[in-house]
Structure formats: structure tokens, C-alpha cells
Amino acid sequence: MGQVLINGLYSGVQYALIALGLTLIFSLMNVMNFAHGQLYVLGGFVTYYVYGVLGLPFVVALLAAGITLAVVGLLFDILFFRKVLARSARDESTMLLATGTALLLDSLFIIFFGEKHRGVPTVISGVMRISNNIFLPYSRVLIIIISVAVIVFFILFMKYTRCGRGLRAMAQDREAAKLMGVNVDRYSMFGWALAAMLAGLAGAMLVSVSGVNSGLGTWLSIKAFIMVMIGGAGVISGAIIGGLMLGILESFGSSFLPGNQYLAIFIALIIFLAIRPRGLLGRQ
Amino acid sequence: MNRKQKILLLIVALAFYLVLLPYLCRDRNYLLGVITTASVLSVISAGVWLIFYIGRINIGQGAFALIGGYTGAIAISKLGLSFWFGLVMAGIVSMLVGIIIGLPLLRLKGVYFSMITLSLTETARLTAQSLVPITNGPNGILNLPLPGELSFFGITLIPDFAKVNKHIAMFYLSAFLLIASYAVLYRIINSRVGWLFRSLQQNEDLASSFGVDVPRLRVIAFAICTFYAGIGGAFFVAMQQSIYPATFSVQDSTYFLLYCFLGGLGYVFGPLIGTFVLYIGFEMLQGLNEYQPLIYALLMIGMMLWLPNGMLSLRLPFLAGKKSPLGGAK
């Protein structure tokens, strides 16, 4: 039981990182990024090459993944989303654009990385013994620490820096923020970069434990959507709660209903959404 | 273009599709198969289009096609029913699941609805994989028999597919499904219900304030959409004579969006044109199959950037007739 909970928390903090990025983009631009899982997978591939193939330290790989993804996020905004957002007020067009980018990344992964599952050597070996029958490998402890640190850093950044205030203002009311002198275009770009970076960091950490392959993207996007739907889109605390809840549900599900855990989670989600269509903390 | 010209164009198009195409392809079974597949995919796309029409994006059509496919396959292989019964059952089961799921989910707006329908496709696949006793799990259901004879009081309406040229038979069955489904769709869109659907697309709250029963209409549209998916899925499975959990995936669900979008969301025949152009066009480019997802993705992004109203919005003289009377509603 304790072990199941610990495993759930471990996946939960990583999921929270992904959901944070997704919810950030959504709150800033009203765009649901259907390619978020693919960004995560890209982070995993960058880490695989920098850490696994080139043999550089893991920290360098983390940074490389973060920076690469930030650039990809920037390009997404400049090349695609900005143009479509400027022309069309309906969120249908950005949604279709986002599914297109997801398909694009998926097919590029297959072309460049193939379908092989790739892993890297563990960052630290050894297992931490929490109590008599609860174990946690140090590599996972490291991931929990990094993830929590990134989440805390992100919250502090959003709360106390000038830039974070600008982003929050934009999330509240884009027009009003513009009138108050927030450079909306620049902050959108920055928001995309930040969100993609969070996904990249999460992907970089995943590869060190369970490896990465080209087909993971869609499935991870779907998980991210489930988290956002549980917690409520556009709310930072909602993303964190959604991430942790999905991690724990998944962990309990796979120990009690092996094979059918996602069917169970999905049915529960439908019932939950029938009662609370905006999620736990979503804006009304 | 007046009414007479429209009817003339329709007759020419039908004659081409029903007589000339099968005649030209009589020795090319592969090509006929491609056209048959395009026909059935356009039936499934028609459902997606209808949901677009009421202002939602359904990325879960693959799930309902899969449900229909499995229903048909199980009815034929495990329950020993005839294909014809299985086909109708597939549509109805898929529609019932659509209604049950749709009742709570259609309350969700915009991205929420799209997110949950996308998750639905993946859930359907996982369920098909894990419900081994019913679906055979990842191995799928193989060696399904061809559709048998359909007779009514001893009069053979449709001969046993195994006894005639099965490629031609499959083609005509798909053509029948296509014509029936688009005729129904056209009738719906140009009826009072069509006006109500357009009102949902533009503003649900306003429509509701005028006394439109918004929740009921949404469920009706979704029921039609999932019925099409079920029928299409079952036919596709009968044609392939096998089904796997991956027969309809998230990628297929995305392709359906692209088909509708390429044809144009404001036109009843948009998904039909989109599916035929894209699917058949692609089969012509042999050797590029490996890059199909990449090209589709670039096409989708390019469409969004440069041609947001679809192909039928290009004002070419020979396409103008395909426009529905109220096509420019978007």
C-alpha cells in the first residue's frame, strides 16, 4: 500500500510538470497544445543523445533538453500559433493547428529516431529503504527532488518576478494586460518557451528511468489532458493537483485492476466531469 | 447555378461514380479497393463533419469506428449472425454508446470536449486490448467471412459475396452506404434541424434563449455521428476481414478531421471531397507511404495557415455546384 502510494507520487510529480506547461499555454493564449506529449518525448530524445550517446553529465543533458525545447516552443509560437491566433477568434482553428503539429512531431520522430525504445544508464544507483517493505530507487528520489524544485521555482517565478506578474496579468485578461503596457506578443512567446521547457525537463528525467520511444507522445498528451481536466484548465494549483492525482490513481489502478486501470480512470473521469465540468479548481 | 444544373451535375457525378469508375477499374482490384476504402472513410468523416457543424471538434471518431468494427466482428464470428444484421447492429451499438457517453460529455465546450474525445480513442484501443475474452486482445479477430446472401421471402436481394466478384460487390455496397449517408446528411442540413444546428454552431446560449433545446440537438447530432462511425467501422472490418485494437487509432481520428477540413467545413460534400482527394491522391503517390503522416501534418498546418475555409472555398467554376445552398454559413 505504502509502496503503491510512493510510486504514485513519483509519477505524479513528473506529470505535474507536464500539466503545468499545458495549463500555462492554455491560460495565456486559450490554446490547448495537443502536441505537449510530443514535446516531452523530444526532451527525452535530446537527453538520450547528450547524456546517453555523448556521455556528458546529466545536468548538461537536463539543460540541453530545457534549452532545445524552449527554442522549439518559441518557434511554435512564431511560425504557427501567432499567425493563426491573429486571424481567427475561434479556438477551433488553433485546436486543429495543434493536432497538426502533434502529427508533425510524431512523424518526424519516426523518421529521425525510428521506433526503437531507447534508454540511458541510471544517473545514480542504489535503493533507498523507507520502511521495511517500501523501497524507492535513488534515481527516482533524484527525479522527485528535481521535479519538486522546478515546480517550486516555477511558482515563485510566477508569483514574485516582474515577468511572472506580466504572465499572470495576461492570463487574467489579455486585453486589459495589453492596455496596461504588457508586451503581449513577447510574453506569449516567453510563455510558450517556458511551457515547452517544463515538458522538456520532464522528458529528460523520464528517459533516465524508463527510457523513451517515438510512440509515447500521444499517450502522454492524453494523460496531460486527463490531469488538466481533473484539476481544471488554466489554474496552476489545478495542474499540480491533477498531476498528483493521476499519478496516484494510475498506481492504485495498476495494482488493483491490472490492464484495465485506464478504462476505470476514464469512466471515473466521465462521471466526474458530469458533476464538475470545469474540474476541481477550474474557472467558471 | 440553378436547380436544373445542380441535378444535372449530380447525375453526371453519380454516373461517373457508379458506372464509369467500376468499369475502368474492372481489372484493377487494388484501385477499386482504394476507392471502396475512400468511400467508407468518407462515411465516417461525414459524422465528424456534422459535429464540426454544431461547433465542436470530435477527435474520438476512431473510438466509435472501433466499437462498430468490433460489434460487427463479434456478431459475425462469435454470435454467428449474418453480416447484414451485424452491420445494422454495429451502427446501433456505436450510437447507443455515443448517446450514453454524449449525454454528460456534450455539456463540455470547446477544448474540453476535444480533449475528452481524444482520450476516448485511446481508451477504446486499450479496452479492446485488455478485454481478451471478448475481443481476443492484441491478436484481433481474424478470418471474418465475406458478407453472405440477403434474401427476403426467398427472393435474393443481395447475392453471396463469395459467389460474385467480391471487389465489385464491396464497391457497390460502399457506394450505397456513401450515397445513403450523404443523402440523409444533406436532407438534415437543409431541413429545420439544419437551421437549428447552425444556430448551435454560432451561439449556443443565444439559441437556447430562443427556445432551442440545445442539449437534445447536440445529442441527436452526436448520435448520427456515432451511427455513421459504427456503420463505417463495421464495413471497413468486413472489407479487411479482420480487426485489431489498432485498426482505428488516434492518428485516424486526426485524419478524419483533416479530411473534413480539407474539403471545407461549410459544405455538406466537404468531407466527401476531402476524403477522396486526400486518400486516393495519396495512394497514387506510391513509395511515399512512409511519409504519409508527415505530409498529412504539413498539409494540415499549411491549410490552417493559408486556406482556413477548405478546398471547396476555392471558387473554381467546376466546383461551385457542390456548394450547399447555405454553405457560406461559417
Boltz contact constraints between the chains, C-beta under 6 A:
constraints:
  - contact:
      token1: [A, 32]
      token2: [B, 111]
      max_distance: 6.0
  - contact:
      token1: [A, 83]
      token2: [B, 305]
      max_distance: 6.0
  - contact:
      token1: [A, 84]
      token2: [B, 304]
      max_distance: 6.0
  - contact:
      token1: [A, 91]
      token2: [B, 110]
      max_distance: 6.0
  - contact:
      token1: [A, 92]
      token2: [B, 57]
      max_distance: 6.0
  - contact:
      token1: [A, 93]
      token2: [B, 304]
      max_distance: 6.0
  - contact:
      token1: [A, 95]
      token2: [B, 57]
      max_distance: 6.0
  - contact:
      token1: [A, 95]
      token2: [B, 114]
      max_distance: 6.0
  - contact:
      token1: [A, 96]
      token2: [B, 304]
      max_distance: 6.0
  - contact:
      token1: [A, 97]
      token2: [B, 304]
      max_distance: 6.0
  - contact:
      token1: [A, 99]
      token2: [B, 254]
      max_distance: 6.0
  - contact:
      token1: [A, 100]
      token2: [B, 297]
      max_distance: 6.0
  - contact:
      token1: [A, 100]
      token2: [B, 300]
      max_distance: 6.0
  - contact:
      token1: [A, 100]
      token2: [B, 301]
      max_distance: 6.0
  - contact:
      token1: [A, 103]
      token2: [B, 254]
      max_distance: 6.0
  - contact:
      token1: [A, 103]
      token2: [B, 293]
      max_distance: 6.0
  - contact:
      token1: [A, 103]
      token2: [B, 297]
      max_distance: 6.0
  - contact:
      token1: [A, 104]
      token2: [B, 297]
      max_distance: 6.0
  - contact:
      token1: [A, 107]
      token2: [B, 293]
      max_distance: 6.0
  - contact:
      token1: [A, 107]
      token2: [B, 294]
      max_distance: 6.0
  - contact:
      token1: [A, 107]
      token2: [B, 297]
      max_distance: 6.0
  - contact:
      token1: [A, 218]
      token2: [B, 250]
      max_distance: 6.0
  - contact:
      token1: [A, 222]
      token2: [B, 119]
      max_distance: 6.0
  - contact:
      token1: [A, 222]
      token2: [B, 122]
      max_distance: 6.0
  - contact:
      token1: [A, 225]
      token2: [B, 115]
      max_distance: 6.0
  - contact:
      token1: [A, 259]
      token2: [B, 130]
      max_distance: 6.0
  - contact:
      token1: [A, 260]
      token2: [B, 130]
      max_distance: 6.0
  - contact:
      token1: [A, 262]
      token2: [B, 126]
      max_distance: 6.0
  - contact:
      token1: [A, 263]
      token2: [B, 127]
      max_distance: 6.0
  - contact:
      token1: [A, 266]
      token2: [B, 123]
      max_distance: 6.0
  - contact:
      token1: [A, 270]
      token2: [B, 104]
      max_distance: 6.0
  - contact:
      token1: [A, 274]
      token2: [B, 104]
      max_distance: 6.0
  - contact:
      token1: [A, 277]
      token2: [B, 107]
      max_distance: 6.0
  - contact:
      token1: [A, 277]
      token2: [B, 108]
      max_distance: 6.0
